[in-house]
Amino acid sequence: MNEKLIHDFSKKPGMTGSLLFSLRHEVSQSHRGAFRHNLQRLGWLLGNAMAEVWPMKSIEVKTGLGVAKCNIIKEQPVLATVMRAGLPMHAGVLEVWDQADCAFVSAYRKHNDKGDFDIEIEYIGAPSCENRILVLVDPMLATGASMVSAYEALCLEGTPSQLHVISAIASPEGVKYAQKHLPEGTVFWIGSIDEGLDENGYIVPGLGDAGDLSYGTKFRS
C-alpha cells in the first residue's frame, strides 16, 4: 500500500473513533435514524478533511467596508455514490461540497452457483466525468469489487482526471484490490482499515450491512 495516498482516520485524533464506536455498537444500530445520521456525520468529517488539501484559488469580494481576499475551491468534483448504502455518507460529504455535481450508481452482489458473486450494475445517473475530479463514496470497501465496477461504469460518462475514495470502513484486501485496479494516484479517505474479510467477503469486525442498517433488510433472491 502507498501510505501517502491512504488516510486511515482511526489512527488520528478527532471524532472518527466516537462515530465508528456508535456505528459498530449493536444497541446504537437498532435505531436506523441514528445510524444514518452517524454515517452522514462521518461523511462530513472525511469530506472536510479532503477539502483541507484541495486545490484553491484566491478571489476578491467587495464588502460594505472594502475589498477582501478569499480562498475558494478551485474546482468542484463529481461526487458519486453507490446506492443504496452510500446515500447517508454521500449526504454528509455533500454538506461540505454543496456545489458539486452528483452521480449515482446502483451496484450489488449477485451470487452464483459457484458460491461466488459477480457485481451487477443496474442504473447510472451521472454527469460527464471527462477530465473532472471524481469522488466516489461507499461506506464499506470490502473486496473492492463494487468500488472498481462503479468506477468503470462512471468512466462510460468520461474519464476522470483524478479519483478520491471515501469509505467508513475498509479491509486491507479491499484497499489492495482497489489500488491495483483503480487509477494510479487514487487517494483514499477511510474511517478505519479493519482486520480483514471473512469467508463471505464481509469486513471483520466491520459493522454489518450498512444498507440494511440504514433502510431495513432487503429481499435477497
C-alpha positions in Angstrom: 0.0 0.0 0.0 1.1 3.5 -0.8 0.7 5.0 2.7 0.9 8.6 1.4 -2.3 8.1 -0.6 -4.2 6.3 2.2 -5.6 8.3 5.1 -6.7 6.0 7.9 -8.5 8.2 10.4 -8.7 5.5 13.1 -5.0 6.4 13.7 -5.7 10.1 14.0 -7.2 12.3 16.8 -10.7 13.6 16.3 -14.3 12.4 16.3 -13.8 9.5 14.0 -13.3 7.0 16.8 -16.5 8.1 18.6 -18.6 7.9 15.4 -17.2 4.5 14.5 -18.0 3.3 18.0 -21.6 4.3 17.6 -21.8 2.8 14.1 -20.4 -0.5 15.2 -22.4 -0.9 18.5 -25.3 -3.2 18.2 -27.5 -1.1 20.5 -26.9 2.0 18.5 -27.5 0.1 15.3 -31.0 -0.7 16.4 -32.1 2.9 15.7 -32.0 3.4 11.9 -32.2 7.2 12.1 -29.3 7.4 14.5 -27.2 5.0 12.3 -27.9 7.1 9.1 -27.1 10.3 11.0 -23.8 9.0 12.2 -22.9 7.8 8.7 -23.8 11.3 7.5 -21.6 12.9 10.2 -18.7 10.7 9.3 -19.2 11.6 5.6 -19.0 15.3 6.6 -15.8 14.7 8.6 -14.0 12.8 5.9 -15.2 15.3 3.2 -14.0 18.2 5.2 -10.6 16.6 5.7 -10.4 16.1 1.9 -11.2 19.8 1.5 -8.2 20.8 3.5 -5.8 19.5 0.8 -7.9 20.5 -2.2 -6.5 23.0 -4.8 -7.7 26.5 -4.0 -7.7 29.9 -5.8 -7.8 33.4 -4.5 -10.6 35.8 -5.4 -11.7 39.2 -4.2 -15.1 40.0 -2.7 -16.4 43.5 -2.1 -17.9 44.2 1.3 -19.7 47.3 2.6 -16.4 48.4 4.0 -13.8 47.4 1.4 -12.4 44.5 -0.6 -11.4 41.2 1.0 -9.4 38.4 -0.5 -10.8 34.9 0.0 -9.5 31.4 -0.8 -12.2 29.2 -2.5 -12.3 25.8 -4.1 -10.6 25.9 -7.5 -12.6 23.0 -9.0 -15.8 21.3 -7.8 -15.7 17.5 -8.0 -18.2 15.0 -9.3 -19.5 13.5 -6.1 -20.6 9.9 -6.7 -22.0 7.1 -4.5 -23.1 3.5 -4.7 -26.8 3.0 -3.9 -28.3 2.3 -1.5 -25.8 2.0 1.3 -23.8 5.1 0.2 -26.6 7.6 0.4 -26.2 8.7 4.1 -22.4 9.2 3.8 -22.9 10.9 0.4 -25.3 13.4 2.1 -22.6 14.2 4.7 -19.9 14.8 2.1 -22.4 16.9 0.1 -22.8 19.2 3.1 -19.2 20.2 2.6 -19.2 20.1 -1.2 -22.6 21.6 -1.7 -21.9 22.9 -5.2 -20.6 19.6 -6.5 -22.2 17.7 -9.4 -23.6 14.3 -8.2 -23.6 10.9 -9.6 -25.4 7.7 -8.5 -24.6 4.1 -9.3 -26.7 1.0 -8.5 -24.3 -1.9 -7.8 -24.9 -5.1 -5.9 -23.5 -8.6 -5.4 -25.3 -11.2 -7.4 -24.4 -14.6 -6.0 -23.8 -17.5 -8.5 -23.9 -21.3 -8.3 -20.2 -21.5 -7.7 -20.6 -19.9 -4.2 -19.0 -16.7 -5.5 -20.6 -13.4 -6.7 -20.5 -11.0 -9.6 -21.1 -7.3 -9.4 -24.2 -6.2 -11.2 -24.7 -2.6 -12.3 -28.4 -1.7 -13.0 -28.5 2.1 -13.0 -26.2 5.1 -13.6 -27.3 8.7 -13.2 -24.2 10.9 -13.7 -22.9 14.0 -15.4 -19.9 13.7 -17.7 -16.8 12.8 -15.7 -14.5 13.7 -18.5 -11.3 15.4 -17.1 -13.2 16.0 -13.8 -12.1 15.1 -10.3 -14.3 12.2 -9.2 -15.0 11.5 -5.5 -16.5 8.0 -5.0 -18.3 7.4 -1.7 -19.1 3.9 -0.4 -19.3 3.2 3.3 -17.9 -0.4 3.1 -14.8 -1.1 1.0 -14.8 -4.9 1.4 -13.5 -6.9 -1.5 -13.2 -3.7 -3.6 -15.1 -5.3 -6.5 -18.1 -3.0 -6.2 -15.9 0.1 -6.0 -14.0 -0.8 -9.1 -17.2 -1.8 -11.0 -18.8 1.5 -10.1 -15.7 3.5 -11.2 -15.6 1.6 -14.5 -19.3 2.3 -15.0 -18.8 6.0 -14.3 -16.0 6.1 -16.8 -18.6 5.4 -19.5 -19.5 9.1 -18.9 -15.9 10.2 -19.5 -12.6 9.6 -17.9 -11.9 11.5 -14.7 -8.6 13.4 -14.2 -8.3 12.2 -10.6 -10.1 9.9 -8.2 -10.7 10.1 -4.5 -12.4 7.3 -2.5 -14.3 7.9 0.8 -15.3 5.0 3.0 -16.3 4.5 6.6 -14.6 1.1 6.9 -12.3 -0.9 4.6 -10.4 -4.2 4.6 -6.7 -4.4 3.7 -7.7 -6.8 0.9 -10.2 -4.3 -0.5 -7.7 -1.4 -0.4 -5.1 -3.5 -2.1 -7.5 -4.6 -4.8 -8.7 -1.1 -5.3 -5.2 0.3 -5.6 -4.4 -2.4 -8.2 -7.5 -1.8 -10.4 -8.2 2.0 -9.9 -6.0 4.7 -11.5 -2.5 5.4 -10.1 -2.6 8.2 -7.6 -6.1 7.4 -6.3 -6.4 8.9 -2.8 -8.3 7.0 0.0 -10.1 8.7 2.9 -11.1 5.9 5.3 -12.5 5.9 8.8 -10.8 2.7 9.7 -9.0 -0.1 8.0 -10.1 -3.3 9.8 -8.6 -6.7 10.2 -9.7 -8.4 7.0 -12.5 -10.3 5.3 -14.5 -13.4 6.4 -15.3 -16.4 4.1 -18.3 -14.5 2.7 -16.3 -11.4 1.8 -17.6 -9.2 4.6 -15.3 -6.9 6.7 -14.3 -8.2 10.1 -15.0 -6.8 12.7 -16.8 -4.2 10.4 -20.3 -3.2 11.4 -22.6 -5.4 9.3 -24.6 -4.4 6.2 -24.7 -0.6 6.1 -27.6 -0.6 3.6 -29.8 -2.9 5.8 -28.9 -1.0 8.9 -29.8 2.3 7.2 -33.0 1.3 5.4 -34.1 -2.2 6.5 -33.4 -5.7 5.3 -33.8 -6.1 1.6 -35.2 -9.1 -0.3 -32.5 -11.5 -1.3 -33.1 -14.0 -4.1 
